[in-house]
Amino acid sequence: MSNWAKLRVGLGVAFLLFIGYSGITGGLQQLGVTATLGQRLQTAMQLVFGALAVAVLGALVTRRRWTRLLLLAWAAALTIGGGVAPIVWGGSGLLPALAAAVAIALLAWLTLWAVKPAITISPEFARAPAAGGL
C-alpha cells in the first residue's frame, strides 16, 4: 500500500473513530431529553450509526468480506440520522434537512473512498501461499 493510501485509510479510520464516539455518547445523552417520536427515532439512528462505525473499524482490522456492506449500512444510518436531526431537534424545514443529508452523504462517501485501500485485497496478497505451506 502506498503512503498516500495509508494516509487516506488513516484519515478514514480517524473519522470513523470520531463518529463512533460522538454517535454513541451523543445518543446516550439525548435519551433522557427526547420528547417526540421523531427525536426518539433520530436518537436511535444516532446510536446505530455510532455502533456501526465501531463495527466497521473491527471489520477493517479483521478484513471481513462483508466490510463494504457494513460501510454502506453505516453511511445510510449516518445520512438518515443527520438529515432528520435539523427537523426534529432544530425545528428546521425540509430544505435545511436535505442540505444536511447531502453534506453528510458526501462525508460518508469520502470515508468509504478513504478506507477502500484497506478493504481491497492486493494481487500480491491474493497470490501469497497459505501460512505453513510450500
C-alpha positions as CSV (number, residue, x, y, z in Angstrom):
1,M,0.0,0.0,0.0
2,S,1.4,3.4,-0.9
3,N,2.0,6.2,1.6
4,W,-0.9,8.1,0.1
5,A,-3.2,5.1,0.5
6,K,-2.0,4.7,4.1
7,L,-2.8,8.4,4.8
8,R,-6.3,8.0,3.2
9,V,-7.0,5.0,5.4
10,G,-5.7,6.7,8.5
11,L,-7.9,9.7,7.9
12,G,-10.9,7.5,7.2
13,V,-10.3,5.5,10.4
14,A,-9.9,8.7,12.4
15,F,-13.3,9.9,11.1
16,L,-14.9,6.6,11.9
17,L,-13.5,6.7,15.5
18,F,-14.8,10.2,15.9
19,I,-18.2,9.4,14.5
20,G,-18.4,6.2,16.6
21,Y,-17.6,8.0,19.8
22,S,-19.8,11.1,19.1
23,G,-22.7,9.0,17.9
24,I,-22.8,6.7,20.9
25,T,-22.1,9.4,23.5
26,G,-24.4,11.9,21.9
27,G,-27.2,9.3,21.5
28,L,-26.9,8.3,25.2
29,Q,-27.1,11.9,26.3
30,Q,-30.2,12.5,24.1
31,L,-32.0,9.5,25.6
32,G,-33.2,11.4,28.6
33,V,-34.4,14.5,26.7
34,T,-36.3,13.1,23.8
35,A,-39.8,14.4,23.8
36,T,-41.2,13.4,20.4
37,L,-41.3,10.2,18.3
38,G,-39.1,11.9,15.7
39,Q,-36.5,12.7,18.4
40,R,-36.6,9.2,19.7
41,L,-36.1,7.8,16.2
42,Q,-33.3,10.2,15.4
43,T,-31.6,9.3,18.7
44,A,-31.9,5.6,17.9
45,M,-30.4,6.2,14.5
46,Q,-27.6,8.1,16.1
47,L,-26.8,5.2,18.4
48,V,-27.0,2.9,15.4
49,F,-24.5,4.9,13.3
50,G,-22.2,5.1,16.3
51,A,-22.3,1.4,16.8
52,L,-21.9,0.7,13.1
53,A,-18.8,2.9,13.0
54,V,-17.3,0.8,15.8
55,A,-18.3,-2.4,13.9
56,V,-16.8,-1.1,10.7
57,L,-13.5,-0.4,12.5
58,G,-13.5,-4.0,13.7
59,A,-14.3,-5.3,10.3
60,L,-11.5,-3.2,8.8
61,V,-9.0,-4.7,11.2
62,T,-10.1,-8.3,10.6
63,R,-10.6,-7.7,6.8
64,R,-14.0,-9.3,6.6
65,R,-15.7,-9.9,3.3
66,W,-18.8,-8.0,4.5
67,T,-16.9,-4.8,5.4
68,R,-18.3,-3.0,2.3
69,L,-21.9,-3.9,3.3
70,L,-21.3,-2.7,6.8
71,L,-19.8,0.5,5.5
72,L,-22.9,1.1,3.3
73,A,-25.2,0.4,6.3
74,W,-23.2,2.9,8.3
75,A,-23.3,5.5,5.6
76,A,-27.1,5.1,5.3
77,A,-27.7,5.4,9.0
78,L,-25.4,8.4,9.2
79,T,-27.1,10.2,6.4
80,I,-30.6,9.5,7.7
81,G,-29.8,10.4,11.3
82,G,-28.0,13.6,10.2
83,G,-30.7,14.5,7.7
84,V,-33.6,14.1,10.2
85,A,-31.8,15.9,13.1
86,P,-32.4,19.5,11.8
87,I,-36.1,18.8,11.6
88,V,-36.7,17.0,14.9
89,W,-34.2,18.9,17.1
90,G,-33.9,22.3,15.4
91,G,-37.4,22.8,14.0
92,S,-36.0,23.4,10.6
93,G,-37.8,22.8,7.4
94,L,-37.2,20.3,4.6
95,L,-34.6,22.3,2.7
96,P,-32.1,22.5,5.6
97,A,-32.7,18.8,6.3
98,L,-32.0,17.9,2.7
99,A,-28.8,20.1,2.7
100,A,-27.6,18.4,5.8
101,A,-28.4,14.9,4.4
102,V,-26.5,15.7,1.1
103,A,-23.5,17.1,3.1
104,I,-23.4,14.1,5.4
105,A,-23.8,11.7,2.4
106,L,-20.8,13.4,0.8
107,L,-18.7,12.9,4.0
108,A,-19.8,9.3,4.2
109,W,-18.8,8.8,0.6
110,L,-15.4,10.4,1.2
111,T,-14.9,8.0,4.2
112,L,-15.8,5.0,2.0
113,W,-13.3,6.2,-0.6
114,A,-10.7,6.8,2.1
115,V,-10.8,3.3,3.6
116,K,-11.2,1.5,0.2
117,P,-7.4,0.5,0.2
118,A,-7.9,-1.3,3.5
119,I,-10.7,-3.5,2.2
120,T,-9.3,-4.2,-1.2
121,I,-7.1,-7.2,-1.3
122,S,-3.9,-6.6,-3.3
123,P,-3.0,-9.0,-6.0
124,E,0.3,-9.9,-4.1
125,F,-1.7,-10.8,-1.0
126,A,-4.2,-12.9,-3.0
127,R,-1.4,-14.9,-4.6
128,A,0.6,-15.5,-1.4
129,P,0.8,-19.1,-0.4
130,A,-1.0,-20.2,2.7
131,A,0.9,-19.9,6.0
132,G,2.9,-23.1,6.7
133,G,2.5,-24.3,3.1
134,L,5.2,-24.6,0.4
